[in-house]
Amino acid sequence: MRNTCCWIVTTMCAAPMFLTVSFAGAPDLNAQPQLSLRAAIHVHSTMSTGTSSLESLARRAEQQQLDVLILSENFTLRYDYGLHPFDGFLAYRVTFPSVIDFGIQRFLDEVRAVQQRHPGLIIIPGVEVAPHYYWTGSLLHGDLTMHNAQRNLLVIGLQLADDYKSLPARGNSASFVWNWHSLANGLPLLLLIPVVALVKTQWRKNRTGSMPGSRFRSVLAATLVIICSGLLINAWPIRMPAYGSHQGGHGFKPYQALIDNAIERGALVFWSMTEARDFSQHSFGPLGKVTIKTEPHPEALILTQHYTGFGGLYQEARQVIVPGGLWDQVLALSLPPHQKRPPILIGEVAFHGTTDAGKDLDRVYTVIHSSERTAQGVLAALKDGRTYAVARGDQGVLLHLENFQVSSQGNVAGVGDTLNRTRSGDLLIRVGVSTVDDKPHQARLRVIRSGEIIKEVEGKTPLRIELVDSETKQGAWQQYRLEVMGASGELLTNPIYVAPLPRSSQNTIQRPLHTIEKAIRT
């Protein structure tokens, strides 16, 4: 049992207008009841590149007391390299297991079948999509390089096969378009012209009874038909991706096209592991080596829009989420007057199988505060950012968020919510963090307001604080989030937003610190 006795210790902080108080986290009577659902996000099964069937993944998720399994099966893993501008039919192709090859409808049917056998687990279909890759260099010079094959987006929640077929991505022929390159793909049809000429000549010779060379003409015509058919099959479906594989100047246009398409059809779209690096080289004997690489691309969070969020917690070093970093900058650009949806943070487990060292379904997960235990409730909570992400530490410990609230004059807001104040005054921030094993572990907790660390506490869990913020800007949007790190693991929350006061209610006079201390003591 945790110690539930309240005790108050007042300490002066570096910023003179803050007060820190340790507290026991009394229940909030104003909060709406919510379910805390543990979700493994970004999971692969044998339907794409995973090593476990969806059935076995469902059983493992239940054993680990997970509530939600959100799949991110590879949508398409079809790669080709051809001789430009005839790369439609003079091309070499490589494929790996993916939903496109498994079958989209078969994929959706399998998800529904496993869901029926595991009614206590919420299974949500999703795919991992790399909309575009491109080539530079050449085999002849030994510097042939494929770029951005792992610049991925997670598309979550689509339920209809037609919606998947529309996703614009290389390898998804259903999304290809007609363009001038399609004409090049049809060039093998020109081989049929001499075939027709040979057939007509042979027909005339047969009528006149002159037969010399007939066998040669027949063999030549048949050979040309076979070559034409082979080239056309290799170039099928004749249509081409909107962005070619020899064109690297498109920037983030292919990714924005995917985001817009998926969002329009009701999906949630997340940038996946934007700071991860992928690099490999493959030898082709005397032809030399082919390099495959994807550079970190955190700038995607700035250079694209309308996406739901991004993977901010996964098993690699990350800078996007540091206080004042790119995420805080994007959040500032999303709030009014910009009128954009703030991107939310999720944890990505990127699970392919237990054979990967240090990987398991519950190694990284996202806690979702949902009003109902349904797929619709989970997706709605994800979209609104009512979530926080957790990763196991070196000791295998998992942090637990007991409480994180911002309140003012009786109004209370939690993670993903917006606090609307009716009159000027200080904000009270309450935080409680413990561990799942209920034991003391070293951790560092930071309260971050609009990119600025306003309070940092180090010690053994449980860590519980109250913070009176009298320096908040009354006439501007503010956002508060938590960062907890240490051997006990890592925990990152989505923000709590505080709306500006109406001009008529703004009060620029701040109460001195001794007044705040007196108010709390009494």
Buried (B, 14 or more C-beta within 10 A) or exposed (E): EEEEEEEEEEEEBEEEBBBBBBBBBEEEEEBEEBBBBBBBBBBBBBBBBBBBBBBBBBBBBBEBEBBBBBBBBBBBBBBBBBEBBBBBBBBEEEEEBBBBBBEBEEBBEBBEEBBEEBEEBBBBBBBBBBBBBBBEBBBEEEEBBBBBBBBBBBBBBBBEBEBBBBBBBBBBBBBBEEBEBBEBBBBBEEBBEEBEEBBEBBEEBEEEEEEEEBEEBEEBBEEBBEEBEEBBEBBEEBBBBBBBBBEBEBEBBBBBBBBBBBBEBEBBBBBBBBBBEBEEEEEEEEEBBBBBBBEBBBEBBEEBBBBBBBBBBBBEEBEBBBBEBBBBBBBBEBBEEEEEBBBBBBBBBBBBBEEEEEBBBBBBBBBBBBEEEEBEBBBBBBBBBBBBBBBBBEBEBBBBBBBBBBBBEEEBBBBBBBBBBEEBBBBBBBBBBBBBBEEEBEBBBBBBBBBEBBBBBEBEBBBBBBBBBBBBEBEBBBBBBBBBBBEBBBBBBBBBBBBBBEEEEBEEEBBEBEEBBEEEEE
